[in-house]
Amino acid sequence: MNWDRIEGNWKQFKGKVKQQWGKLTDDQLDEIAGRRDQLAGKIQESYGIGRDEAEQQVKEWENRV
């Protein structure tokens, strides 16, 4: 999956992100606005994990969608 496509269709992907990372709020998802680095940062904050782990989770999710 091309991240540009995810960013361009963020409204459609927000639901899938919410399924994967349920701790993220709608406000956080709106703030992320499809930016990959923002998504990883919010995951890191919300779940108390390291940057590398958050990046890995985003990469795995990206490969599945």
C-alpha positions in Angstrom: 0.0 0.0 0.0 1.3 3.4 -1.0 1.2 5.8 2.0 0.2 8.7 -0.4 -3.0 6.8 -1.0 -3.7 6.4 2.7 -3.0 10.1 3.3 -5.2 11.1 0.4 -8.1 8.8 1.6 -7.6 9.4 5.3 -11.3 9.6 6.0 -11.8 6.1 4.7 -8.8 4.7 6.6 -9.6 6.3 9.9 -12.0 3.5 10.8 -9.3 0.9 10.1 -6.8 2.8 12.2 -9.4 3.0 15.0 -9.9 -0.8 14.8 -6.1 -1.4 15.1 -5.4 1.2 17.7 -8.6 1.7 19.7 -7.0 4.1 22.3 -6.6 6.8 19.6 -9.4 9.3 19.8 -11.3 10.9 16.9 -9.6 14.2 17.7 -6.2 12.5 17.5 -7.1 10.9 14.2 -8.2 14.3 12.8 -4.9 15.8 14.0 -2.9 13.0 12.3 -4.7 13.7 9.0 -2.9 10.8 7.3 0.6 11.8 8.2 2.6 8.6 8.9 5.0 10.2 11.4 2.1 11.7 13.3 0.4 8.3 13.5 3.5 6.6 14.9 3.9 9.4 17.4 0.3 9.2 18.6 0.6 5.4 18.9 3.8 5.8 20.9 2.1 8.3 23.3 -1.1 6.4 23.7 0.4 3.0 24.2 3.6 4.0 26.0 5.9 2.2 23.6 9.1 3.2 21.9 9.4 4.9 18.6 10.8 1.8 16.9 7.9 -0.4 18.1 5.3 2.2 16.9 7.0 2.5 13.5 7.0 -1.3 13.2 3.3 -1.5 14.1 2.5 1.2 11.4 4.6 -0.7 8.9 2.8 -4.0 9.6 -0.6 -2.3 9.5 0.3 -0.6 6.2 1.2 -3.9 4.6 -2.2 -5.4 5.7 -4.5 -2.7 4.3 
